[in-house]
Amino acid sequence: MRVGEGEKVVNYFGTQVIVPAWVNWLAVDKCEELYAYENEPYVDKSDDCDRWYEDTGKSIFIGEFPFKEGRWVNSLVNVSSEA
């Protein structure tokens, strides 16, 4: 796995994911889309695809991620200690 400058590899439920170095949180929304967040997000149920949202900081779409570890609302993981 090739990691570029400004990126890091994190373990997300047994899958290694390359994310920007500023990422501290990962979460999957109801539509099975994986997003990375700088600050801890909260659940926003105001649209058709309930998703995680944060008011301050960066976020980025990582990709499709079928979440098989139970309910998607339990998908939030702090990855700030992984480098």
C-alpha positions as CSV (number, residue, x, y, z in Angstrom):
1,M,0.0,0.0,0.0
2,R,1.5,3.3,-1.1
3,V,1.0,6.2,1.3
4,G,1.7,9.7,-0.1
5,E,2.9,12.8,1.7
6,G,0.2,14.2,4.0
7,E,-1.6,10.9,4.2
8,K,-1.8,8.1,6.8
9,V,-3.1,4.5,6.9
10,V,-5.8,3.7,9.5
11,N,-7.6,0.5,10.4
12,Y,-11.3,0.7,10.1
13,F,-13.2,-2.4,11.2
14,G,-10.4,-4.6,9.8
15,T,-9.9,-2.7,6.6
16,Q,-6.8,-0.5,6.0
17,V,-7.8,2.9,4.6
18,I,-5.6,5.7,3.4
19,V,-6.8,9.1,4.5
20,P,-5.4,12.6,4.7
21,A,-3.2,13.2,7.8
22,W,-5.7,15.7,9.3
23,V,-8.4,13.0,9.7
24,N,-9.4,12.1,13.3
25,W,-12.7,10.4,12.7
26,L,-14.2,7.9,10.3
27,A,-17.9,7.0,9.9
28,V,-20.3,5.3,7.5
29,D,-23.7,6.8,6.8
30,K,-27.0,5.1,6.2
31,C,-26.3,4.9,2.4
32,E,-23.0,3.0,3.2
33,E,-20.7,5.9,2.2
34,L,-17.5,6.3,4.2
35,Y,-16.5,9.8,5.2
36,A,-13.5,11.1,7.1
37,Y,-13.7,14.1,9.5
38,E,-11.3,16.4,11.2
39,N,-13.6,17.0,14.2
40,E,-16.1,14.6,15.8
41,P,-19.3,14.6,13.7
42,Y,-22.9,14.1,14.8
43,V,-25.9,12.3,13.1
44,D,-28.0,14.6,10.8
45,K,-31.3,13.0,9.9
46,S,-32.6,15.9,7.8
47,D,-32.2,14.3,4.3
48,D,-33.0,11.0,2.6
49,C,-29.7,9.5,3.6
50,D,-29.1,10.0,7.3
51,R,-25.5,10.9,7.6
52,W,-22.8,12.3,9.8
53,Y,-22.1,16.0,9.8
54,E,-19.7,18.4,11.5
55,D,-19.9,22.2,11.8
56,T,-16.3,23.1,12.2
57,G,-13.4,21.5,10.3
58,K,-12.9,19.5,7.2
59,S,-14.5,16.4,5.9
60,I,-14.0,14.2,2.8
61,F,-15.8,11.4,1.0
62,I,-13.6,8.2,1.1
63,G,-15.7,5.7,-0.8
64,E,-18.5,3.1,-0.6
65,F,-18.1,0.9,2.5
66,P,-20.8,-1.8,3.2
67,F,-20.9,-1.7,7.0
68,K,-21.4,-5.2,8.3
69,E,-20.6,-4.4,12.0
70,G,-24.2,-3.7,13.0
71,R,-26.2,-0.5,12.7
72,W,-24.5,2.3,10.8
73,V,-24.9,4.7,13.7
74,N,-22.3,2.6,15.5
75,S,-19.7,3.2,12.8
76,L,-18.1,6.3,14.2
77,V,-14.4,5.6,15.1
78,N,-11.7,7.9,16.5
79,V,-8.5,7.3,14.4
80,S,-6.5,10.3,15.7
81,S,-3.9,8.1,17.4
82,E,-3.1,6.1,14.2
83,A,-0.3,7.5,12.2
